[in-house]
Amino acid sequence: MLDPAVLDAALLSRLQFAFTVSFHIVWPSLTIGLCLFLFILETLWLKTADTVYLKLYKFFVKIFALAFGMGVVTGIPLAWQFGTNFSELSRIAGSVLGPLMGVEVMTAFFLEAAFIGVMLFGWDRVSPRLHYLATFLVMLGTHNSAFWVVSANSWLHTPAGVEMIDGVMVVKDWWAVIFNPSFPYRVTHMLLASYLSATVMVAGVCAWYLIKRQHVEIARKGFSLALWLLLFLAPLQVLVGDNHGLQVLRDQPRKIAAMEGVWHTERQAPLLLFAVPDKDHERNEHEVKVPGLASLILTHHLDGEIKGLTEWPRADRPPVAPVFFSFRVMVGLGLAFIALGVTGLGLRRGGRLYQARPLLWLACLLTPAGFVATIAGWWVAEIGRQPYLIDGILRTADAVSPVPAAAVASSLAAYLVVYGLMLIAFFYYCHHLVQRGPLPLPGETPAEQHAEGEWLAVAGHASLYTPDSKGAQ
Amino acid sequence: MMDAALICALMIVFGIVMYVILDGFDLGIGILFPWAPADESRNLMMSSIAPVWDGNETWLIYGGGILFAAFPKAFAVLLPALYIPIMVMLFALIFRGVAFEFRMKAKQSRWIWDTSFTVGSMLAAFAQGLIVGAVIHGFKVVDGRYAGGSFDWLTSFGITCGFAMILAYAFLGAAWLVMKTGGATRDWARSITRPLAVAMAGFLASISMKTPLEYHWIAERWFSLPNFVYLSPIPLATVALFVGLFRGLRLGRDRRPFYCAVGIFLLGFVGLAVSLWPYFVLPAMTFWQAAAPASSLNFVLVLVAISLPITVGYTAFVYKIFRGKVKPEHSYY
């Protein structure tokens, strides 16, 4: 596997991009979803004047800020990698992708960056209304960002609106580029995935407090709100995903074949619950299947035809196993979210929602699951597009920069180490934030707080005005 | 007749100027961090930029984004050519960027983030200096693709530029602190602004003399008549700004040094632009040659024409919200 001839600059560049983009995607999806949640909280607070909402806001905004910082610092390298690692893509399609990224910068990054400062540090400098506006603008920014970056990405899957002149892409119709065939499905799917990820995370953290019987009042509100959201969002995602599937079958049938593990074109294709795809023998091992279901889901007809991978030459097939398994992880977790939402609804009658330990533990366990599902979904989409970078037009191997493998290997190693350390630090401080819990508001007596929580709250404030370790020694 | 490529090129120049000035002072604060007189000063220094650093850094993506959009051919040459310094810069920006959030939450581990902030800021500045040096030095291009080596950017001139950049940002950061902080922090900042300004003047003078000697086209651009006459206001105004800066420091006008420092940066940048004009990639590509097809240039023009004024407007609004000297209680949310 570690043949030096194979580990060339192209493969390393792909690994680097795959790793950095997979790592990055967690933070935007958390900030998109959490910002919507914060916006809902601030709306409720301004409407009801119930300070529990404000406390929830001030608690989750800290996690939001951490995630936002991670998103910013891991996002900057991505834009530059188009040039540093895929300069042929930039040369050929820069005039298509560049302007879309440009709109993202202008309508999203600046907006978020400007108003997150107000969101975090503006409490005593601006009126509550202006603060509310800042939260709204940051939310708007995160959504703009998703819109444009998913548009650019979707164009790689379903290119439209361009013409090749002298070896470079020239845009003929911007509307067709932006609203390319897969874009409406993919942007909706991504936004819902972000909402789900953040909602499941909020539910998990609140469930933890309910299990520990800490910050109960705040945790109940948060948990209840999250489960209501989940009840609507999770089934909606299934609906959107289903429609997205129809579109992929129409526009990228190779990807569907890999997702479903279909090697030979067939009607009444079975849904494989589990299998081990064997690309050398062009078949699956250990199949567990439901007859006819794949055809029914994908074509909405029991007799619908699904093209098999053998319709394409081997060199044009995507790697099957990662696509096949990632798809099952994504769908499986999606079903778990539906189960969580529905069970929660059932337990609301009689107020058992906050005492049902198995449900609380399940919520806890699923805390990071939204992000796992999101990453799995992106793997399905992006690996399913291989070996093409721009589907049907430009192969990934032909898009890389004239940079030696050693340079890419070094930067890849550095990314692995640095991002690994960042993730550890993120978990470490998140753990502390969750341990400390929501703080009492200024001027409020912390009487209702758990004794330990109270001590930590005081320590948290005091630490700001005491010398650091160097000063103390 | 103004054409679309020219306006787009000016938009990039505007973005780079915004970046160098805005991220310049907050990189400068990272560079000065270890020398602060006390930890309270460090908290104050961090607070003075915490609400705005992220917006400041966004100008870097703006510059890169418009370059990618409007001049993809230059983008496709410059980025592989500068692979290593760009990667170093990106990692450095990661290190300093995470420090903002993590430092605030840290107690015993705060020193890790202080180090990460300082080292990240210095390395980012140094890498940017290397990039400036390499852009002045030029690139080997064959058939529109970069054809040089991975280390072509490593020249003594580039390294000089790297150190100059660290110094320049430290100078700008010190002037920012004079304006934004009070008490012991401000006094300390005031005491270091003067020597930093002197060193900055020395570096500017030596680079201004070295580049015409080393690169003949720069000498021709500046020292041929009538260019020499037309361009002479640039060095003269720079001298005037230095004088204004020292006067402001002496008189205790806390905002003046920063504005003068910004002016000096602007003029330094204008000087650089004059030297390189109209090349994006020396000696192979002018910005006209690197430009994207008209449909993309026009798209960028419309986009920027609508969004840039709005962006600058609300950025100014946010700066206004956080105007004035920063106080210790503003350090947390």
Chai-1 contact restraints between the chains, C-beta under 6 A:
chainA,res_idxA,chainB,res_idxB,connection_type,confidence,min_distance_angstrom,max_distance_angstrom,comment,restraint_id
A,A65,B,E101,contact,1.0,0.0,6.0,A-B,restraint_1
A,L66,B,E101,contact,1.0,0.0,6.0,A-B,restraint_2
A,G69,B,E101,contact,1.0,0.0,6.0,A-B,restraint_3
A,V72,B,D54,contact,1.0,0.0,6.0,A-B,restraint_4
A,V73,B,I94,contact,1.0,0.0,6.0,A-B,restraint_5
A,V73,B,G97,contact,1.0,0.0,6.0,A-B,restraint_6
A,V73,B,V98,contact,1.0,0.0,6.0,A-B,restraint_7
A,P77,B,L90,contact,1.0,0.0,6.0,A-B,restraint_8
A,A79,B,I61,contact,1.0,0.0,6.0,A-B,restraint_9
A,A79,B,G64,contact,1.0,0.0,6.0,A-B,restraint_10
A,W80,B,I86,contact,1.0,0.0,6.0,A-B,restraint_11
A,G83,B,F75,contact,1.0,0.0,6.0,A-B,restraint_12
A,G83,B,L79,contact,1.0,0.0,6.0,A-B,restraint_13
A,T84,B,L79,contact,1.0,0.0,6.0,A-B,restraint_14
A,T84,B,Y83,contact,1.0,0.0,6.0,A-B,restraint_15
A,T84,B,I86,contact,1.0,0.0,6.0,A-B,restraint_16
A,S87,B,A76,contact,1.0,0.0,6.0,A-B,restraint_17
A,S87,B,P80,contact,1.0,0.0,6.0,A-B,restraint_18
A,S90,B,P72,contact,1.0,0.0,6.0,A-B,restraint_19
A,S90,B,F75,contact,1.0,0.0,6.0,A-B,restraint_20
A,S90,B,A76,contact,1.0,0.0,6.0,A-B,restraint_21
A,R91,B,A76,contact,1.0,0.0,6.0,A-B,restraint_22
A,G94,B,F68,contact,1.0,0.0,6.0,A-B,restraint_23
A,G94,B,P72,contact,1.0,0.0,6.0,A-B,restraint_24
A,G94,B,F75,contact,1.0,0.0,6.0,A-B,restraint_25
A,S95,B,P72,contact,1.0,0.0,6.0,A-B,restraint_26
A,S95,B,A292,contact,1.0,0.0,6.0,A-B,restraint_27
A,S95,B,P293,contact,1.0,0.0,6.0,A-B,restraint_28
A,S95,B,S296,contact,1.0,0.0,6.0,A-B,restraint_29
A,G98,B,F68,contact,1.0,0.0,6.0,A-B,restraint_30
A,G98,B,A69,contact,1.0,0.0,6.0,A-B,restraint_31
A,G98,B,P72,contact,1.0,0.0,6.0,A-B,restraint_32
A,P99,B,A69,contact,1.0,0.0,6.0,A-B,restraint_33
A,P99,B,S296,contact,1.0,0.0,6.0,A-B,restraint_34
A,P99,B,F299,contact,1.0,0.0,6.0,A-B,restraint_35
A,P99,B,V300,contact,1.0,0.0,6.0,A-B,restraint_36
A,M101,B,G65,contact,1.0,0.0,6.0,A-B,restraint_37
A,G102,B,G65,contact,1.0,0.0,6.0,A-B,restraint_38
A,G102,B,I66,contact,1.0,0.0,6.0,A-B,restraint_39
A,G102,B,A69,contact,1.0,0.0,6.0,A-B,restraint_40
A,G102,B,V300,contact,1.0,0.0,6.0,A-B,restraint_41
A,G102,B,L303,contact,1.0,0.0,6.0,A-B,restraint_42
A,V103,B,L303,contact,1.0,0.0,6.0,A-B,restraint_43
A,V105,B,I61,contact,1.0,0.0,6.0,A-B,restraint_44
A,V105,B,Y62,contact,1.0,0.0,6.0,A-B,restraint_45
A,V105,B,G65,contact,1.0,0.0,6.0,A-B,restraint_46
A,M106,B,S307,contact,1.0,0.0,6.0,A-B,restraint_47
A,F109,B,T58,contact,1.0,0.0,6.0,A-B,restraint_48
A,F109,B,I61,contact,1.0,0.0,6.0,A-B,restraint_49
A,F110,B,T58,contact,1.0,0.0,6.0,A-B,restraint_50
A,F110,B,T311,contact,1.0,0.0,6.0,A-B,restraint_51
A,A113,B,D54,contact,1.0,0.0,6.0,A-B,restraint_52
A,A113,B,G55,contact,1.0,0.0,6.0,A-B,restraint_53
A,A113,B,T58,contact,1.0,0.0,6.0,A-B,restraint_54
A,A114,B,G55,contact,1.0,0.0,6.0,A-B,restraint_55
A,A114,B,Y314,contact,1.0,0.0,6.0,A-B,restraint_56
A,A114,B,T315,contact,1.0,0.0,6.0,A-B,restraint_57
A,A114,B,V318,contact,1.0,0.0,6.0,A-B,restraint_58
A,G117,B,P51,contact,1.0,0.0,6.0,A-B,restraint_59
A,G117,B,V52,contact,1.0,0.0,6.0,A-B,restraint_60
A,G117,B,V318,contact,1.0,0.0,6.0,A-B,restraint_61
A,L120,B,Y333,contact,1.0,0.0,6.0,A-B,restraint_62
A,F121,B,P51,contact,1.0,0.0,6.0,A-B,restraint_63
A,F121,B,Y333,contact,1.0,0.0,6.0,A-B,restraint_64
A,R125,B,I321,contact,1.0,0.0,6.0,A-B,restraint_65
A,V170,B,P293,contact,1.0,0.0,6.0,A-B,restraint_66
A,V171,B,S295,contact,1.0,0.0,6.0,A-B,restraint_67
A,V171,B,S296,contact,1.0,0.0,6.0,A-B,restraint_68
A,S401,B,P80,contact,1.0,0.0,6.0,A-B,restraint_69
A,P402,B,P80,contact,1.0,0.0,6.0,A-B,restraint_70
A,P402,B,Y146,contact,1.0,0.0,6.0,A-B,restraint_71
A,V403,B,P80,contact,1.0,0.0,6.0,A-B,restraint_72
A,V403,B,Y83,contact,1.0,0.0,6.0,A-B,restraint_73
A,P404,B,S150,contact,1.0,0.0,6.0,A-B,restraint_74
A,A407,B,Y83,contact,1.0,0.0,6.0,A-B,restraint_75
A,A407,B,S150,contact,1.0,0.0,6.0,A-B,restraint_76
A,S411,B,M87,contact,1.0,0.0,6.0,A-B,restraint_77
A,M422,B,V98,contact,1.0,0.0,6.0,A-B,restraint_78
A,A425,B,F102,contact,1.0,0.0,6.0,A-B,restraint_79
A,Y429,B,K105,contact,1.0,0.0,6.0,A-B,restraint_80
A,S463,B,K107,contact,1.0,0.0,6.0,A-B,restraint_81
A,L464,B,Y332,contact,1.0,0.0,6.0,A-B,restraint_82
A,P467,B,D39,contact,1.0,0.0,6.0,A-B,restraint_83
A,D468,B,D39,contact,1.0,0.0,6.0,A-B,restraint_84
A,D468,B,R110,contact,1.0,0.0,6.0,A-B,restraint_85
A,S469,B,Q108,contact,1.0,0.0,6.0,A-B,restraint_86
A,G471,B,D39,contact,1.0,0.0,6.0,A-B,restraint_87
